[in-house]
Amino acid sequence: MTAQDSNHASPPENTQKFAGWRMTGIAFFLDFIQVGFFFYSFGIFFLALTEEFGATRLGVSLAFMISSIVGAIFGPFIGQLLDKQSSIKPTMIAGALMLATGYGLLSQITAMWQFYFIAGTLLALGGSTMGGQSSSKLVANWFVKKRGVALGVATMGISGSGVLMPALSSFMIDEYGWRNSYLLFAISIIILVIPVILIWVVTKPEDIGQLPDGEIIAPNAPVAAVVPQTQWTTSAILKSTNFWLIALTFSILIGVFQAILLHMVPQFMDMGFDIEEAAFALSVAATLGVLGKVVFGWLIDNFHPRLAVWVCIATQAAGALGILLFDDYTLLLSASALYGFGMGGVVPLNGAISGAVFGRLSFGRVMGLMRPATLPIQGATTPLAGWIYDQTGSYLYAFEIFFGAWLVAAIAISLVKLPNSEQASNS
């Protein structure tokens, strides 16, 4: 771990309104597009692709695993780039162009291997560089003391996409077909996303004479004196027990919620519900995920982080148990809501805890290294659930594995050594 060189230049005078919440809103929008177009729409396109190409559920699920693998391989390089570059805009623009190209090409595929290739290249890399790692780094640059809430608000875009995209994707496929729906995704990114990045993104508060959280800069005070900062080397991060405990915890939490959500629509349809009812249940889970992100962000800013993670795990487990056991649609919606509330806390808690332990200067590097570290578990859960269904005709054994995994995550997070409040406030 090496200290960053001091910057003795006085910051520029600035009377602008704190721009951090605008950056949070942009991150919300980018996450909405990135996750909504791929993750939350995946279950809807799932059945269309199996019918078109005669693939099994495991076969279609492999596209998601391939995308995760490629994202993990390149995650550390993207993270280092985000920490080093003076402007985050070029990376975000490149990501948007890759995503638009990827969805445009998906509308023309004639075989499943083409779907795998596009998901594992353009969609995997574009997602991380437009949203994902880039949007989280943007928010982490702008907040320290309020990082939990800010990441919670930003990642509401993830759950917000889950509220709208399942029903919207279902409607689009019914009206225009799955190919034209992917083409509309591509056009939307070109028209909506790129202008937002070009016009409004500001990489860090110091670029416009501000400080994280909207702190006031004293006249003639050097920035480094106001905001003590520490930068971790890659070697130091990988030698940290904290890093591996955090990686284990959130590889389980993210992997399990991805598997349950991606299989929720076909699971509900297997129970006799139509695609609209199944999509609505997914939207209910995502809707409560919006609330969960803010609540858990607030919890981690105001209480011990372990408590927030334990509550997150407990509510997910209770909701998943209801999804597994109930057959009444109203009760299933209630279970989906509870599960979604707990699920909503996973992503902001990951970023907030990583930021508290390693600081904002190393945030991109840490989150990038987290991608390959979490890959074995996170990448295996969705195809595992598909394989279990293909072998048994049920998701029962998959859920039993998930309950055991949640227990492991609860133990792992209890072993993380967090910095004291004074140290954390400077991170």
C-alpha positions in Angstrom: 0.0 0.0 0.0 1.5 3.3 -1.0 0.5 6.8 -0.2 -0.6 9.1 -3.0 1.7 12.0 -3.7 0.4 15.2 -2.2 -1.1 17.9 -4.4 -0.1 21.3 -3.1 -2.0 23.3 -5.6 -5.0 25.2 -4.2 -8.3 24.0 -5.6 -10.2 26.3 -7.9 -12.9 28.4 -6.3 -16.3 27.0 -7.0 -19.8 28.2 -6.2 -21.7 25.5 -8.1 -24.3 23.3 -6.5 -22.8 20.0 -5.4 -22.8 17.8 -8.6 -22.5 14.4 -6.8 -26.2 13.7 -6.8 -26.3 14.4 -10.6 -23.6 11.9 -11.1 -25.6 9.5 -9.0 -28.6 10.0 -11.3 -26.4 9.4 -14.3 -25.1 6.2 -12.7 -28.8 5.2 -12.1 -29.6 5.7 -15.8 -26.6 3.8 -17.0 -27.2 0.9 -14.7 -30.9 0.8 -15.8 -29.9 0.5 -19.4 -27.0 -2.0 -18.9 -28.8 -4.3 -16.5 -32.3 -3.9 -17.8 -31.4 -4.7 -21.5 -29.4 -7.8 -20.6 -30.1 -9.2 -17.2 -33.8 -8.4 -16.5 -34.7 -9.0 -20.1 -32.8 -12.3 -20.3 -35.6 -14.4 -18.7 -38.1 -13.0 -21.2 -35.9 -13.6 -24.3 -35.0 -17.0 -22.7 -38.0 -18.9 -24.0 -38.0 -17.2 -27.4 -34.4 -18.3 -27.9 -35.0 -21.9 -26.7 -37.9 -22.1 -29.2 -36.0 -20.5 -32.1 -32.8 -22.6 -31.8 -34.1 -25.7 -29.9 -31.7 -25.0 -27.0 -32.1 -26.4 -23.5 -32.4 -24.1 -20.5 -28.8 -24.9 -19.6 -27.8 -24.1 -23.1 -29.3 -20.6 -23.0 -28.0 -20.0 -19.5 -24.5 -20.6 -20.7 -24.6 -17.3 -22.5 -24.8 -15.6 -19.1 -22.0 -17.6 -17.7 -19.8 -16.8 -20.7 -20.5 -13.1 -20.3 -19.6 -13.4 -16.6 -16.3 -15.2 -17.4 -15.2 -12.6 -20.0 -16.2 -9.7 -17.6 -14.1 -11.3 -14.9 -11.1 -11.8 -17.0 -11.1 -8.2 -18.1 -12.4 -6.7 -14.9 -9.0 -6.0 -13.3 -7.7 -4.2 -16.4 -10.9 -2.1 -16.6 -10.6 -1.4 -12.9 -7.0 -0.2 -13.2 -7.9 1.9 -16.2 -10.7 3.6 -14.3 -8.4 4.4 -11.3 -5.7 5.8 -13.6 -7.5 7.8 -16.3 -8.2 11.5 -15.8 -11.6 11.2 -17.4 -14.1 8.4 -17.3 -16.0 9.6 -20.4 -14.0 7.7 -23.1 -14.4 4.4 -21.3 -18.1 4.9 -20.9 -18.6 6.0 -24.6 -16.6 2.9 -25.8 -18.8 0.7 -23.6 -22.0 2.3 -25.0 -20.8 1.7 -28.6 -20.0 -1.9 -27.8 -23.4 -2.5 -26.3 -25.2 -0.9 -29.2 -23.2 -2.9 -31.7 -23.8 -6.1 -29.7 -27.6 -5.7 -29.6 -27.7 -4.8 -33.2 -25.8 -8.0 -34.1 -28.0 -10.1 -31.8 -31.0 -9.2 -34.0 -29.3 -11.0 -36.9 -28.0 -14.2 -35.3 -28.8 -17.6 -36.9 -27.2 -20.0 -34.4 -26.7 -20.2 -30.6 -22.9 -20.0 -30.9 -23.3 -16.5 -32.3 -25.4 -15.5 -29.2 -22.6 -16.9 -27.0 -19.9 -15.0 -28.9 -21.7 -11.6 -28.8 -22.7 -12.0 -25.1 -19.1 -12.9 -24.3 -17.5 -10.1 -26.1 -19.4 -6.9 -26.9 -22.1 -7.3 -24.2 -19.6 -8.4 -21.5 -17.1 -5.7 -22.1 -19.6 -3.0 -23.0 -21.6 -3.6 -19.9 -18.6 -3.2 -17.6 -17.3 -0.1 -19.3 -20.5 1.8 -19.8 -22.2 0.9 -16.5 -21.2 -1.7 -13.9 -17.7 -0.9 -12.9 -17.7 2.6 -14.5 -20.9 3.8 -12.9 -19.9 2.5 -9.5 -16.4 4.1 -9.8 -18.1 7.4 -10.7 -20.3 7.4 -7.6 -17.4 6.2 -5.3 -15.4 9.2 -6.6 -18.1 11.6 -5.5 -19.0 10.2 -2.0 -17.3 8.9 1.1 -19.4 9.5 4.2 -22.6 9.0 2.2 -21.3 6.3 -0.1 -23.8 3.7 1.1 -26.8 5.8 0.3 -25.4 7.2 -2.9 -24.6 3.7 -4.2 -28.0 2.6 -3.1 -29.7 5.4 -5.1 -27.5 4.8 -8.1 -28.1 1.0 -8.1 -31.8 1.7 -7.9 -31.4 1.8 -11.6 -30.7 -1.9 -11.6 -33.9 -2.7 -9.7 -35.8 0.0 -11.6 -35.0 -1.8 -14.8 -36.4 -4.9 -13.3 -39.6 -3.1 -12.6 -40.1 -2.0 -16.2 -38.0 -4.2 -18.5 -39.7 -7.7 -18.0 -43.1 -6.3 -18.9 -41.6 -4.1 -21.6 -39.6 -6.9 -23.1 -42.6 -9.2 -23.1 -44.6 -6.6 -24.9 -41.9 -5.8 -27.4 -41.4 -9.5 -28.3 -45.2 -10.0 -28.7 -45.5 -7.0 -30.9 -42.2 -6.9 -32.8 -40.5 -10.2 -32.3 -37.3 -10.8 -30.4 -35.0 -9.8 -33.2 -36.5 -6.3 -33.7 -36.6 -5.9 -29.9 -32.8 -6.3 -29.7 -32.5 -3.8 -32.6 -34.6 -1.3 -30.6 -32.2 -1.8 -27.7 -29.3 -0.8 -29.9 -31.0 2.3 -31.2 -32.0 3.4 -27.7 -28.3 3.3 -26.5 -27.1 5.4 -29.4 -29.9 8.0 -29.0 -30.2 8.2 -25.3 -27.0 7.1 -23.5 -24.1 8.6 -25.5 -25.4 12.2 -25.3 -25.9 11.9 -21.5 -22.3 10.7 -21.0 -20.8 13.4 -23.3 -22.8 16.3 -21.8 -23.1 15.6 -18.1 -20.5 13.2 -16.7 -17.8 14.8 -14.5 -15.3 12.2 -13.3 -14.5 13.4 -9.8 -15.4 16.4 -7.6 -11.9 17.9 -7.7 -12.3 18.5 -11.4 -14.8 21.3 -10.7 -13.4 22.5 -7.4 -15.6 20.4 -5.2 -15.0 17.7 -2.6 -16.7 14.3 -1.9 -20.1 14.5 -0.1 -20.3 18.3 -0.9 -17.8 19.2 1.8 -16.7 22.8 1.9 -13.1 23.6 0.8 -11.4 26.1 3.1 -9.8 29.1 1.3 -6.3 28.3 0.0 -6.4 24.8 1.4 -4.6 22.1 -0.6 -6.9 19.3 -1.7 -4.7 16.6 -0.3 -4.8 18.3 3.1 -8.6 18.3 3.1 -9.1 14.8 1.8 -6.4 12.4 3.0 -6.3 9.5 0.6 -4.5 6.1 0.4 -4.0 4.0 -2.7 -3.6 0.2 -2.6 -1.4 -1.7 -4.9 -2.7 -4.8 -6.7 -0.3 -7.0 -4.6 -1.5 -5.5 -1.3 -5.1 -6.0 -2.3 -4.6 -9.7 -3.2 -2.7 -10.3 0.0 -5.6 -8.9 2.1 -7.8 -11.4 3.9 -10.5 -8.8 3.8 -10.5 -8.8 0.1 -11.1 -12.6 -0.2 -13.7 -12.6 2.6 -15.7 -9.8 0.8 -15.2 -11.7 -2.5 -16.6 -14.9 -1.1 -19.6 -13.2 0.5 -20.7 -11.3 -2.5 -19.9 -14.0 -5.1 -22.5 -16.1 -3.2 -25.0 -13.3 -2.8 -24.8 -12.0 -6.4 -24.6 -15.5 -7.9 -27.6 -16.7 -6.1 -29.8 -13.8 -6.8 -28.8 -13.9 -10.5 -29.8 -17.6 -10.7 -33.1 -17.1 -8.9 -34.1 -14.1 -11.0 -33.0 -15.5 -14.3 -35.0 -18.7 -13.7 -38.0 -17.0 -12.1 -40.0 -16.5 -15.2 -39.7 -20.1 -16.5 -40.1 -21.4 -12.9 -43.4 -19.6 -12.5 -44.6 -20.7 -16.0 -43.8 -24.3 -15.0 -46.2 -23.8 -12.1 -49.0 -22.9 -14.5 -48.9 -19.2 -14.7 -48.7 -17.4 -18.0 -45.8 -15.2 -19.1 -47.5 -12.0 -18.1 -48.0 -13.2 -14.6 -44.5 -14.6 -14.4 -43.1 -11.3 -15.7 -45.2 -9.4 -13.2 -43.7 -11.4 -10.3 -40.2 -10.6 -11.5 -41.2 -6.9 -11.7 -42.6 -7.1 -8.1 -39.2 -8.4 -6.9 -37.4 -5.7 -8.7 -39.8 -3.0 -7.4 -39.0 -3.9 -3.8 -35.4 -4.1 -4.8 -35.5 -0.4 -5.4 -36.6 0.2 -1.8 -34.0 -2.3 -0.6 -31.1 -0.5 -2.2 -31.9 2.8 -0.3 -32.7 1.1 3.0 -29.6 -1.1 3.0 -27.5 1.9 1.8 -28.8 3.8 4.8 -28.2 0.9 7.2 -24.6 0.6 6.2 -23.9 4.3 6.6 -25.5 4.4 10.0 -25.1 1.0 11.6 -22.4 -1.8 11.6 -22.0 -3.1 8.0 -22.3 -6.7 9.1 -25.8 -6.1 10.4 -26.8 -4.7 7.0 -25.4 -7.8 5.2 -27.0 -10.3 7.7 -30.5 -8.6 7.3 -30.0 -8.7 3.5 -29.3 -12.5 3.6 -32.1 -13.2 6.0 -34.8 -11.4 3.9 -33.6 -13.1 0.7 -33.7 -16.5 2.3 -37.2 -16.0 3.7 -38.5 -14.8 0.4 -36.9 -17.6 -1.5 -38.4 -20.1 0.9 -41.8 -18.7 0.1 -41.2 -18.9 -3.7 -40.2 -22.5 -3.3 -43.2 -23.5 -1.1 -46.2 -21.4 -2.1 -48.4 -22.2 -5.0 -51.0 -19.4 -4.5 -50.2 -16.5 -6.8 -50.9 -13.8 -4.2 -48.6 -15.5 -1.7 -46.0 -16.0 -4.4 -46.1 -12.2 -5.1 -45.6 -11.5 -1.4 -42.6 -13.9 -1.3 -41.2 -12.3 -4.5 -41.5 -8.9 -2.9 -39.7 -10.0 0.3 -37.0 -11.6 -1.8 -36.6 -8.6 -4.0 -36.2 -6.3 -1.0 -33.3 -8.3 0.4 -31.8 -8.8 -3.1 -31.8 -5.0 -3.6 -29.2 -4.6 -0.9 -26.5 -6.8 -2.4 -24.9 -4.5 -5.0 -24.7 -1.3 -2.9 -23.5 -3.3 0.1 -20.7 -4.8 -2.0 -19.6 -1.4 -3.2 -19.9 0.3 0.2 -18.0 -2.3 2.2 -15.3 -2.5 -0.5 -15.0 1.3 -0.5 -14.9 1.5 3.3 -12.1 -1.1 3.5 -9.9 0.0 0.5 -10.9 3.7 -0.2 -12.0 5.6 -3.3 -8.7 5.9 -5.0 -8.4 2.1 -5.2 -12.1 1.5 -5.7 -11.9 0.7 -9.5 -8.9 -1.6 -9.0 -10.6 -3.5 -6.1 -13.9 -3.9 -7.9 -12.0 -5.0 -11.0 -10.0 -7.7 -9.1 -13.3 -8.8 -7.5 -14.6 -9.9 -10.8 -12.2 -12.9 -11.4 -12.2 -13.6 -7.6 -16.0 -14.1 -7.5 -16.2 -15.8 -10.9 -16.1 -19.5 -9.9 -19.2 -19.2 -7.6 -21.0 -16.3 -9.3 -20.6 -17.7 -12.8 -21.7 -21.2 -11.9 -25.0 -20.6 -10.1 -27.2 -19.8 -13.1 -26.2 -22.7 -15.3 -26.2 -25.0 -12.2 -29.8 -24.2 -11.6 -30.5 -24.8 -15.3 -28.7 -28.2 -15.2 -30.5 -29.3 -12.0 -33.8 -28.5 -13.7 -32.9 -30.3 -16.8 -31.9 -33.4 -14.7 -34.8 -33.4 -12.2 -37.6 -31.3 -13.7 -37.5 -29.1 -10.6 -35.5 -26.3 -9.0 -35.8 -27.8 -5.4 -32.2 -29.1 -5.1 -30.9 -25.8 -6.5 -32.7 -23.8 -3.8 -31.4 -26.2 -1.1 -27.8 -25.4 -2.3 -28.6 -21.7 -2.2 -29.8 -21.8 1.4 -26.5 -23.5 2.4 -24.5 -20.9 0.4 -26.3 -18.0 2.2 -25.1 -19.5 5.5 -21.5 -19.5 4.3 -21.8 -15.9 3.2 -23.2 -14.8 6.6 -20.2 -16.4 8.3 -17.7 -15.0 5.8 -18.8 -11.4 6.3 -18.6 -11.7 10.1 -14.8 -12.3 9.7 -14.1 -9.1 7.7 -12.1 -6.5 9.7 -13.5 -3.1 9.0 -11.6 0.2 9.6 -12.7 2.5 12.4 -15.0 5.4 11.6 -12.3 8.0 11.4 -10.3 5.9 8.9 -13.4 5.1 6.9 -14.4 8.8 6.7 -11.1 9.5 4.8 -11.6 6.7 2.3 
